[in-house]
Amino acid sequence: MPTKIRLARGGSKKRPYYRIVIADVRAPRDGRFIEKVGTYNPMLAKDNPERVTLVQERIEHWLKQGAQPTDRVLRFLDQAGIATRPSRNNPNKGEPGKKAKERAEERAAKAAEAAEAPAEA
């Protein structure tokens, strides 16, 4: 049975509260789960130690059994030192798109024309 370590949403409208659970991949997000292994409360301050609580022993057990954490849970596990999250590298992320490059070239051409016109007069 393939399992995931993922978040199950609880709380009321506009006040989210998440349980970190071990669940079958076919189960619904907030539905049936196998075991609760932690909590996440995004309403608390980022430096609050109660924002993310984990049961390290059980998480390690399930990781050994082959459970795959979701990306958000893997971030929590990486902060706690339980698992390592590979760093991502996207060198093209900060590069402007094709249309933005075209607009920048047009602006540069207009600026060059404007600089030449007063010099000739």
C-alpha positions as CSV (number, residue, x, y, z in Angstrom):
1,M,0.0,0.0,0.0
2,P,1.7,3.3,-1.1
3,T,1.6,5.9,1.6
4,K,2.3,9.6,1.9
5,I,3.1,11.9,4.7
6,R,0.9,14.9,4.0
7,L,-1.2,17.6,5.5
8,A,-4.9,17.2,6.3
9,R,-6.7,20.5,6.7
10,G,-8.9,21.3,9.7
11,G,-10.0,24.4,11.5
12,S,-12.7,26.8,10.4
13,K,-13.0,29.1,7.5
14,K,-10.1,31.6,7.2
15,R,-8.4,29.9,10.2
16,P,-6.6,26.9,8.9
17,Y,-5.0,24.2,11.1
18,Y,-3.3,21.1,9.6
19,R,-2.6,17.7,10.9
20,I,0.5,15.9,9.5
21,V,-0.7,12.4,8.8
22,I,0.3,9.2,7.2
23,A,-2.3,8.3,4.6
24,D,-2.9,6.0,1.7
25,V,-2.4,7.9,-1.5
26,R,-5.9,7.0,-2.7
27,A,-7.6,8.5,0.4
28,P,-9.1,12.0,0.3
29,R,-7.0,14.9,1.6
30,D,-9.1,15.4,4.8
31,G,-10.4,11.8,4.9
32,R,-9.2,8.6,6.3
33,F,-5.6,8.4,7.5
34,I,-3.4,5.7,9.2
35,E,-1.7,7.7,11.9
36,K,-1.3,11.3,13.0
37,V,2.4,12.3,13.4
38,G,2.3,16.0,13.9
39,T,0.5,19.3,13.5
40,Y,1.1,22.6,11.6
41,N,-0.6,25.9,12.7
42,P,0.1,28.6,10.1
43,M,-1.7,31.2,12.2
44,L,1.2,31.2,14.7
45,A,4.3,33.3,14.3
46,K,7.1,31.8,12.3
47,D,9.5,31.7,15.3
48,N,6.9,30.1,17.6
49,P,8.0,26.5,18.5
50,E,4.4,25.3,18.5
51,R,3.9,26.3,14.8
52,V,5.1,22.8,13.7
53,T,5.1,19.8,16.0
54,L,6.4,16.4,14.8
55,V,6.6,13.0,16.3
56,Q,10.1,12.2,15.1
57,E,10.2,8.6,16.0
58,R,7.1,7.7,14.1
59,I,8.0,9.8,11.1
60,E,11.4,8.0,10.8
61,H,9.6,4.7,11.1
62,W,7.2,5.5,8.2
63,L,10.1,6.9,6.1
64,K,11.8,3.5,6.5
65,Q,8.6,1.8,5.4
66,G,8.7,3.8,2.2
67,A,6.2,6.7,2.9
68,Q,6.8,9.7,0.6
69,P,6.5,13.2,2.2
70,T,4.8,15.9,0.2
71,D,6.9,19.0,-0.7
72,R,5.6,21.1,2.2
73,V,6.0,18.3,4.8
74,L,9.5,17.7,3.4
75,R,10.4,21.3,4.2
76,F,9.3,20.7,7.8
77,L,11.3,17.5,8.0
78,D,14.3,19.3,6.6
79,Q,14.1,22.1,9.3
80,A,13.8,19.4,12.0
81,G,16.8,17.5,10.6
82,I,14.8,14.3,10.0
83,A,15.1,14.3,6.2
84,T,17.1,16.3,3.6
85,R,15.4,18.3,0.9
86,P,17.5,18.7,-2.3
87,S,18.2,22.3,-3.2
88,R,16.6,23.4,-6.4
89,N,18.4,25.5,-9.1
90,N,16.6,27.4,-11.8
91,P,19.0,29.7,-13.5
92,N,16.3,31.0,-15.9
93,K,13.9,32.1,-13.1
94,G,15.1,35.7,-12.9
95,E,15.4,36.1,-16.7
96,P,12.6,38.2,-18.3
97,G,10.3,36.6,-20.9
98,K,10.4,37.1,-24.6
99,K,7.9,40.0,-24.7
100,A,9.6,41.8,-21.9
101,K,12.9,41.5,-23.8
102,E,11.3,42.9,-26.9
103,R,9.9,45.9,-25.0
104,A,13.3,46.6,-23.4
105,E,15.0,46.5,-26.8
106,E,12.3,49.0,-28.2
107,R,12.9,51.3,-25.3
108,A,16.6,51.2,-25.8
109,A,16.2,52.0,-29.5
110,K,14.0,54.9,-28.7
111,A,16.4,56.2,-26.1
112,A,19.3,56.0,-28.6
113,E,17.3,57.9,-31.2
114,A,16.3,60.6,-28.7
115,A,20.0,61.0,-27.7
116,E,21.1,61.4,-31.3
117,A,18.4,64.0,-32.2
118,P,19.5,66.7,-29.8
119,A,23.2,66.1,-30.7
120,E,22.5,66.9,-34.4
121,A,20.5,70.1,-33.6
